[in-house]
Amino acid sequence: MDNGQTIPLSQVASVQYKLEQPSIWRRDLLPTITVQADVVPGIGAKTVNTQLAPALAELQKKLPAGYTIEAGGTVEESAKGLRSIALIFPMMIFLMLTILMVQLQSFQKMFLVISVAPLGLIGVVMALLPTGTPMGFVAILGIIALSGMIIRNSVILIDQIDMDLARGLHPWDAVIDATTNRFRPIVLTAAAASLGMIPIASEVFWGPMAYAIIGGLFAATLLTLLFLPALYVAWFRIKEPRKEPEPRLGAGVPAAAK
């Protein structure tokens, strides 16, 4: 009061005890309740979200007007990451093709180099399926990085063929010589990249990328050394040179006069 005397709080207010949210979380400016959970090892968040989708759809129908259910967490972040990649992917492809064209100076050779990159998915599938690793955003990042490694090895092989042709070798011999000479560098670089992924292969977040790169490089290395030379020979219709038979001993020696 004005004179400094105290009065009971009950005379000026009504006191009640009840539960209240300490803070209000908002999503797109709307009050939001977030439900979080961890998934069991070996199952991806996207798989769980797909399995829960029918039940959540039924629950959505029972909710009052104005209430919605949206998936968040890993699934939402992966979708955002994919959208960000999709925005710059056309520019990335354009720059990659431009650099390859400047390096190879041939549309046909550029096509040969690009044709090997998608085949690396064979190794990716062979690595992800047995280990039960989900194909998510991080695995897609690994596939993109894998494509660059495959194209690099293919360019190295094609460039070596061009160097051998410039030295005057027959195209058939140039393909064989280039494959033989570049076998060790290509295998060693692929092995180094694969071994570098082993420490993070057991990680929950980076594991899919590691398995994608390891499996893809294993298959792509074999394809680069076997499929690409064969495709080069078939594309440019290179024929194996005919070897002249060696003269037999004594051939052409005139018979002794009797």
Secondary structure, DSSP 8 states (H G I E B T S, - for coil): -TTS----GGGT---------SS--EETTEE---------TT--HHHHHHHHHHHHHHHHHHS-TT------HHHHHHHHHHHHHHHHHHHHHHHHHHHHHHHH--HHHHHHHHHHGGGGHHHHHHHHHHHT----HHHHHHHHHHHHHHHHHHHHHHHHHHHHHHTT--HHHHHHHHHHHTHHHHHHHHHHHHHHHHHHHT-TTTHHHHHHHHHHHHHHHHIIIIIHHHHHHHHTT-----------TTTT------
